[in-house]
Amino acid sequence: MTIPTQSAPDALKDRVILVTGAGAGLGREAALAYAKHGATIALLGRNDKKLEAVYDEIVAAGGAEPAMFPFDLAAADDDGFERLAGTISYHLKRLDGILHSAAAFFSLTPLHLQTLEQWNTLLKVNLAAPFALTRACLPLLKSAPDASVIFTGETHGNKPAAYWGGYAVSKSGLHALTTILSEELEQTPHIRVNTLIPGLVNSPLRRKTHPAEDPDTLPQTADLMPWYLWLMGPDSREVRGQIIECAGEKPV
Ligand SMILES: NC(=O)c1ccc[n+]([C@@H]2O[C@H](COP(=O)([O-])OP(=O)(O)OC[C@H]3O[C@@H](n4cnc5c(N)ncnc54)[C@H](OP(=O)(O)O)[C@@H]3O)[C@@H](O)[C@H]2O)c1
């Protein structure tokens, strides 16, 4: 797939974008990049201090004042997701996109050492919460002229392998969710849903899965932002229901 090297500086002007897992890693990087390209960001994470740090960075860089939503995706029920969508609507008035970047991960272990409690958390944060949050936000997204929902996949969701256990299973479910939701939104062409797989990148999760690796030898989170910007912005308007791997590709 060929994408533009750079999105226009105002590619996300006047858009409101919700980023989950915005306090760290790829979510933080994307929140900063989206704000730099004109969006107002709704920062969602479970750690107030990390969200405040991203808030400060956006404001210091001259971005629109973000909104902060401290929220534990593992603990939320239907009512919680609906209330969150209502709060976004009340404070920000609109929603043009969601980047689901938050993820739960424990460790790489054989299945016989993984617990049901861990699986419940993995399936909740990585799969059920992206579904429930998107569903709760659909009325807002339906009112937007060009809405983009991005689920963040994982290489082992595509190619499951020993020791990746519930984390890989939860991520593989996003592929089915992407197809199902895209087909159900066929008559709503101004909302597109895709999954982006970051692949090899120096992210906090990578340091947990490959602790012995030299992080300086990896692509950095900023290197992936052309994909994140393109898939959130107007240049990918026609792209829907796709599983897109960043790994190994360079934007041209
Ligand atoms: N090879 C690949 O394809 C690949 C590689 C890297 C990443 N990824 C995916 O890319 C995404 C971002 O990865 P990353 O390394 O940047 O991740 P990260 O920084 O480790 O975690 C992402 C964020 O999720 C938040 N989070 C975790 N549980 C949460 C919960 N219950 N409620 C709310 N927020 C929660 C974390 O908050 P705290 O800061 O409070 O913990 C963190 O800010 C993930 O979805 C990951 O699976 C894929």
The ligand as an SDF file (V2000), in Angstrom:
LIG
                    3D

 48 52  0  0  0  0  0  0  0  0999 V2000
    4.2740   -5.5920   16.6950 N   0  0  0  0  0  0  0  0  0  0  0  0
    3.1520   -4.9070   16.6900 C   0  0  0  0  0  0  0  0  0  0  0  0
    2.3260   -5.0380   15.8150 O   0  0  0  0  0  0  0  0  0  0  0  0
    2.9520   -3.9390   17.7970 C   0  0  0  0  0  0  0  0  0  0  0  0
    4.0660   -3.4320   18.3590 C   0  0  0  0  0  0  0  0  0  0  0  0
    3.8940   -2.5200   19.3590 C   0  0  0  0  0  0  0  0  0  0  0  0
    2.6230   -2.1620   19.7820 C   0  0  0  0  0  0  0  0  0  0  0  0
    1.5470   -2.6960   19.2150 N   0  0  0  0  0  0  0  0  0  0  0  0
    0.2130   -2.2380   19.6580 C   0  0  0  0  0  0  0  0  0  0  0  0
    0.2510   -0.8160   19.6030 O   0  0  0  0  0  0  0  0  0  0  0  0
   -0.5000   -0.2580   20.6790 C   0  0  0  0  0  0  0  0  0  0  0  0
    0.3520    0.6970   21.4850 C   0  0  0  0  0  0  0  0  0  0  0  0
    1.4760    0.0030   21.9780 O   0  0  0  0  0  0  0  0  0  0  0  0
    2.5080    0.7350   22.9440 P   0  0  0  0  0  0  0  0  0  0  0  0
    3.7490   -0.0450   22.9910 O   0  0  0  0  0  0  0  0  0  0  0  0
    2.5750    2.1660   22.6250 O   0  0  0  0  0  0  0  0  0  0  0  0
    1.7110    0.4620   24.2980 O   0  0  0  0  0  0  0  0  0  0  0  0
    1.9490    0.8870   25.8240 P   0  0  0  0  0  0  0  0  0  0  0  0
    2.5700    2.2090   25.8930 O   0  0  0  0  0  0  0  0  0  0  0  0
    2.5450   -0.2210   26.6120 O   0  0  0  0  0  0  0  0  0  0  0  0
    0.4210    0.8790   26.3230 O   0  0  0  0  0  0  0  0  0  0  0  0
   -0.5000    1.6540   25.7100 C   0  0  0  0  0  0  0  0  0  0  0  0
   -1.2920    2.4170   26.7150 C   0  0  0  0  0  0  0  0  0  0  0  0
   -2.4180    1.6000   27.1210 O   0  0  0  0  0  0  0  0  0  0  0  0
   -2.7920    2.0310   28.3920 C   0  0  0  0  0  0  0  0  0  0  0  0
   -3.6410    1.0800   29.0650 N   0  0  0  0  0  0  0  0  0  0  0  0
   -3.3370   -0.1990   29.4070 C   0  0  0  0  0  0  0  0  0  0  0  0
   -4.3740   -0.7410   30.0690 N   0  0  0  0  0  0  0  0  0  0  0  0
   -5.3420    0.2110   30.1430 C   0  0  0  0  0  0  0  0  0  0  0  0
   -6.6330    0.2650   30.7190 C   0  0  0  0  0  0  0  0  0  0  0  0
   -7.1240   -0.7690   31.4020 N   0  0  0  0  0  0  0  0  0  0  0  0
   -7.3750    1.4020   30.6070 N   0  0  0  0  0  0  0  0  0  0  0  0
   -6.8740    2.4710   29.9470 C   0  0  0  0  0  0  0  0  0  0  0  0
   -5.6490    2.4890   29.3960 N   0  0  0  0  0  0  0  0  0  0  0  0
   -4.8900    1.3760   29.4880 C   0  0  0  0  0  0  0  0  0  0  0  0
   -1.4610    2.1970   29.0930 C   0  0  0  0  0  0  0  0  0  0  0  0
   -1.6460    2.9960   30.2320 O   0  0  0  0  0  0  0  0  0  0  0  0
   -0.5280    3.0370   31.3930 P   0  0  0  0  0  0  0  0  0  0  0  0
    0.5130    3.9560   30.8430 O   0  0  0  0  0  0  0  0  0  0  0  0
   -1.2490    3.5590   32.5520 O   0  0  0  0  0  0  0  0  0  0  0  0
   -0.0460    1.6270   31.5840 O   0  0  0  0  0  0  0  0  0  0  0  0
   -0.5950    2.8390   28.0140 C   0  0  0  0  0  0  0  0  0  0  0  0
   -0.6560    4.2400   28.1020 O   0  0  0  0  0  0  0  0  0  0  0  0
   -1.0220   -1.4470   21.4710 C   0  0  0  0  0  0  0  0  0  0  0  0
   -2.3480   -1.6850   21.0950 O   0  0  0  0  0  0  0  0  0  0  0  0
   -0.1280   -2.5840   21.0850 C   0  0  0  0  0  0  0  0  0  0  0  0
   -0.7580   -3.8290   21.1860 O   0  0  0  0  0  0  0  0  0  0  0  0
    1.6690   -3.5830   18.2250 C   0  0  0  0  0  0  0  0  0  0  0  0
  1  2  1  0
  2  3  2  0
  2  4  1  0
  4  5  1  0
  4 48  2  0
  5  6  2  0
  6  7  1  0
  7  8  2  0
  8  9  1  0
  8 48  1  0
  9 10  1  0
  9 46  1  0
 10 11  1  0
 11 12  1  0
 11 44  1  0
 12 13  1  0
 13 14  1  0
 14 15  2  0
 14 16  1  0
 14 17  1  0
 17 18  1  0
 18 19  2  0
 18 20  1  0
 18 21  1  0
 21 22  1  0
 22 23  1  0
 23 24  1  0
 23 42  1  0
 24 25  1  0
 25 26  1  0
 25 36  1  0
 26 27  1  0
 26 35  1  0
 27 28  2  0
 28 29  1  0
 29 30  1  0
 29 35  2  0
 30 31  1  0
 30 32  2  0
 32 33  1  0
 33 34  2  0
 34 35  1  0
 36 37  1  0
 36 42  1  0
 37 38  1  0
 38 39  2  0
 38 40  1  0
 38 41  1  0
 42 43  1  0
 44 45  1  0
 44 46  1  0
 46 47  1  0
M  CHG  2   8   1  16  -1
M  END
$$$$
